[in-house]
Amino acid sequence: MSSPTGEIYRVDWLPGTDVLHGTCHCGAEHTAQDPIEMWAWMLAHPDGHEPPVSKAQSSEAPSHEPRGHGQ
């Protein structure tokens, strides 16, 4: 489904399950069994939407996790 602004929302049903897999126009992904929950998540953009991190980004990006003494 696309909107007048060109944003594309995609919801796929995972065959053999009751699970829906949604992809927002920003690249964030979400799974849910309830279609209402899925659309509420999509339309809440940007709340709760973090685009997936590629493997290249995750291996090169510095960690921002707190570190204790001696680490």
Backbone torsions as a table, in degrees:
resi	resn	phi	psi	omega
1	MET	NA	132.7	176.0
2	SER	-120.5	155.4	-178.3
3	SER	-105.8	170.7	178.5
4	PRO	-60.1	-21.2	179.8
5	THR	-86.2	-2.4	179.4
6	GLY	89.6	4.6	178.8
7	GLU	-75.1	135.9	-179.0
8	ILE	-114.1	126.1	175.4
9	TYR	-112.9	136.6	-178.8
10	ARG	-130.3	132.4	175.1
11	VAL	-127.6	123.5	177.4
12	ASP	-115.3	141.4	173.1
13	TRP	-91.1	131.2	178.7
14	LEU	-86.6	105.5	-175.1
15	PRO	-52.9	141.1	179.8
16	GLY	84.0	2.4	-179.9
17	THR	-134.2	176.8	171.7
18	ASP	-104.5	23.0	-171.9
19	VAL	-102.3	135.4	173.4
20	LEU	-105.6	140.3	177.5
21	HIS	-118.4	118.7	-177.9
22	GLY	-111.6	145.7	175.2
23	THR	-127.2	122.8	179.5
24	CYS	-81.2	162.9	177.5
25	HIS	-61.3	-20.0	179.5
26	CYS	-85.6	-7.1	179.8
27	GLY	100.4	-10.2	178.2
28	ALA	-68.2	148.5	-178.9
29	GLU	-123.9	152.5	-177.1
30	HIS	-153.7	145.7	173.7
31	THR	-121.3	148.1	179.8
32	ALA	-161.2	156.7	174.4
33	GLN	-93.3	-22.8	-176.5
34	ASP	-97.8	119.8	179.8
35	PRO	-60.5	-33.9	178.7
36	ILE	-65.2	-42.5	176.6
37	GLU	-60.2	-41.7	-179.0
38	MET	-62.0	-49.5	-178.3
39	TRP	-68.9	-34.4	176.5
40	ALA	-61.8	-41.8	178.1
41	TRP	-62.8	-46.5	-178.6
42	MET	-61.9	-45.9	-175.8
43	LEU	-76.3	-8.9	177.1
44	ALA	-83.5	-0.1	-178.4
45	HIS	-44.2	131.9	7.7
46	PRO	-95.0	4.1	-178.6
47	ASP	-61.8	122.3	177.9
48	GLY	79.4	9.4	-177.9
49	HIS	-108.6	111.5	173.1
50	GLU	-120.8	118.1	179.2
51	PRO	-58.2	147.1	179.5
52	PRO	-62.2	145.9	178.9
53	VAL	-92.2	128.0	178.7
54	SER	-73.1	160.3	179.9
55	LYS	-61.8	-37.1	179.3
56	ALA	-64.4	-42.0	179.9
57	GLN	-67.2	-41.2	-175.7
58	SER	-69.6	-31.0	-179.5
59	SER	-83.0	-23.8	-178.5
60	GLU	-98.4	-22.7	-176.2
61	ALA	-74.2	137.2	177.2
62	PRO	-69.0	148.1	179.4
63	SER	-78.5	137.9	177.8
64	HIS	-108.2	17.5	179.4
65	GLU	-76.6	141.7	178.4
66	PRO	-63.8	144.8	179.1
67	ARG	-119.8	143.8	177.8
68	GLY	-84.6	179.5	178.2
69	HIS	-65.2	140.1	175.7
70	GLY	84.7	9.7	179.2
71	GLN	-109.1	NA	NA
